[in-house]
Amino acid sequence: MANDGSCSTQLIDGDGEFNVAGLDNFIKTVNLASCGLSYAVVAIMGPQSSGKSTLMNHLFHTSFREMDAFRGRSQTTKGIWIAKCVGIEPSTIAMDLEGTDGRERGEDDTAFEKQSALFALAVSDIVLINMWCHDIGREQAANKPLLKTVFQVMMRLFSPRKTTLLFVIRDKTKTPLEHLEPILREDIQKIWDSVRKPQAHQHTPLSEFFNVEVTALSSFEDKEDKFNEEVAQLRQRFFHSISPGGLAGDRRGVVPASAFSISAQQIWKVIRENKDLDLPAHKVMVATVRCEEIAEEKLNQLHSDKGWLELEEAVQLGPVRGFGEKLSSIIDARLSQYDEEAIFFDESVRNAKRKQLETKALDLVYPAYTTLLEHIHSKALDDFKTKLDQSLNNGEGFASSVRTWTQTIMLEFDNGAADAAVRHANWGASKVRDKLRRDIDSHASSVRIAKLSEITTNFETKLTKALTKPVESLFESDGKDTWLSVRELFKRETEAAASEFSASIAGFELDEETVERMEQNLREYARKVVENKAREEAGKILIRMKDRFSTVFNHDNDSLPRVWTGKEDIRAITRDARSASLKLLSDMAAIRLDEKPDRIGSVLHSSLIDKTSASTSSQLITREASVDTLASSTWEEVSPEDVLITPMQCKALWRQFLGETEYTVTQAISAQEAFKRSNNWLPPPWAIMALVILGFNEFMMLLKNPLYLMFIFVAYLLGKAIWVQMDIAGEFRHGT
């Protein structure tokens, strides 16, 4: 490459090797890729040593190697060279082809000649045909093989470009161009007609494939100034050559400048493989390759895009407001860049690759989108939990709170999902939304269960407190109908609790069946409290019976302690005490919350009290031996589930009770006898009368002697004090 503004570069060497690196460097140096479709390619063909390079250098200010006239005519341009036309707008690439009919390649080596001609026709908009003026009209002119070659290779293009053939007549004579041009065109037409064509183009006119232009230049060696002047005029025709009316104004099938390198490489590859060149297919191929490159470049840029990286990092930490809009803008920027760079390529290929780029870009950002939705979901669920707790703490109804906050939170999620939506994607947040709704429902259900359980537990605790002690007190009292009192207490407390419970769960808006079931469960719990207390008291019945016996036996009707003076009917008192104890046993024998009649009391009284009183009767003893009404494990008319103490257990308990209270009765009887004895310590009346008669003299002596009387009085006081201090009278009453 020459160090000048034209950047001359050998594109294809004499052996047909394509200089890929050189072309890429050339395109980069002259900034060709930025031209889009606004560029032109001008090639020149002609016989060897016909001054092609000289013409190109003067016409386009390039620096192609020129022939040294002092060294004779020889090949100077080998292969194909390219250079930038200096000072030409739009950007124009000059292509200098190796001359034809060169002695270096020989007469039979025409393959490269045809290949280079086909290459020039495939990539160039304007082809300069350099020819000598004296060859016009000659049958054996030097340019005829060249033209035949051009037309033959044109047939190998399936859909050829419309190329401008600019015939440059060198070393013109005095014959005016107006006279030379018709002759030249006639020769061109004859050559076109003589070329063998495919069936589809048998009658296709030359103008379908080529725009033919003719110009003439004076001799460079003889009339250099005139030559330079004419070249300067010709140069003006290359300004805006691709505009309508320009030299290549009606060109077609242009490859965008950014794909020129790919296109040129592939065209030369096909030509070297001696295949027919399908330009439409080639155009699609070039568009495919180049669009893929552009798309890959934009995707890589998206990977390293600072805005995207910051957005991706922020999403990992939590929700990002405006995520969808920011991400859409980032993707839009890359797609717009792609559109700008791929705008000149085949539309179908361009759109397909754009769609692929968009898909890959969305695949890249989709994980961040799903992460954001997870954050929005988590935040929405946490907000629901917080708001629901606050509402419940403020005393608001559960169902209304759930309904209100569910609607609010779902709306917030929808807004967040809409904010996260990317314009290019049809990603739906429905799955995450459904999951959020399920999670909200699940949390609401768990809170509902917990709150109802808490309310139920509170009321059960209240019922336990309201029933346990009062029921225990009723069982301990000597009420006439203990179970009637228990039933009244049970009904009163249960109904009050059920009513309050119903009001407490009204905010949950439960269906009537559920409310009734929960109230029934509460009633059943209350019943179990009473039943459990009854079973607990039944386990202590013997102690209760003994306490009751002791209380009734040892206290009178005014609850004062009894003093066994000998007047009390111990048998009757014992019967009353035992009856009171038996009533306790009767009360605790079965649970009576259902107001069903039973005969437990009468059976126990007849079997235990009456028979005990009549135990002296042999007839009754015989009947007792033959029929034992307590020899059973159930009570008549009482459900087995309600039995606390079976008849047989009652009989055993009563026997144990009698044994353990017998000592108390015995002690009372002994105390009564002792009291009787203590009241009978004075001598009989006759003994007292005898003492008075017989001791009259001694009594009179005491009266006559006061000292004796004083001594006796002191002795009396001392004895009285000892008597009171030692409670001797009490000891006598107790039989000691």
Buried (B, 14 or more C-beta within 10 A) or exposed (E): BBEEBBBBBBBBBBEBEBBEEBBEBBBEEBEBBEBBBBBBBBBBBBBBBBBBBBBBBBBBBBBBBBBEEEEEBEBBBBBBBBBBBBEBEBBBBBBBBBBBBBEEBEEEEBEBBBBBBBBBBBBBBBBBBBBBBBBBEEEEBBBBBBBBBBBBBBBBBBEBBBBBBBBBBBBBEEEEEEEBBEEBBEBBEEBBEEBEBEEEBEEEEBEEBBBBBBBBBBBBEEBEEBBBEBBEEBBEBBBBBBEEEBBBBEBEBBBBBBBBBBBBBBBBEBBBEEEEBBBEEBBBBBBBBBBBBBBBBBBEBBEEBEEBEEBBEBBEEEBBEEBBBBBBEBBEBBBEBBBEBBEBBBEEBBBBBBEBBBEBBBEBBEEBBBBBBBBBBBBBBEBBBEBBEEBBEEEBBBBEBBEBBBEBBBEBBBEBBEBBBBEBBEBEBEEBBEBBBEBBEEBBEEBBEEBBEEBBEEBBEBBBEBBBEBBBEBBBEEBEEBBEBBBEBBEEBBEEBBEEBBEBBEBBEBEEEEBEEBBEEBBEBBBEBBBBBBEEBBEBBBEBBBBBBBBBBBEEEEEEEBEBEBEBEBEEBBBBBBBBBBBBBBBBBBBBBEEEEBEBBEBBBEBBBEBBBEEEEEEBEEEBEEEEBBEEEEBEEBEEEBBBBBBBBBBBBBEEBBEBBEEBBEEBBBBBBBBBBBEEEEEEEEEEEEEEEEEEEEEEEBEEEEEEEEEEEEEEEEEEEEEEEEEBEEEBBBBE
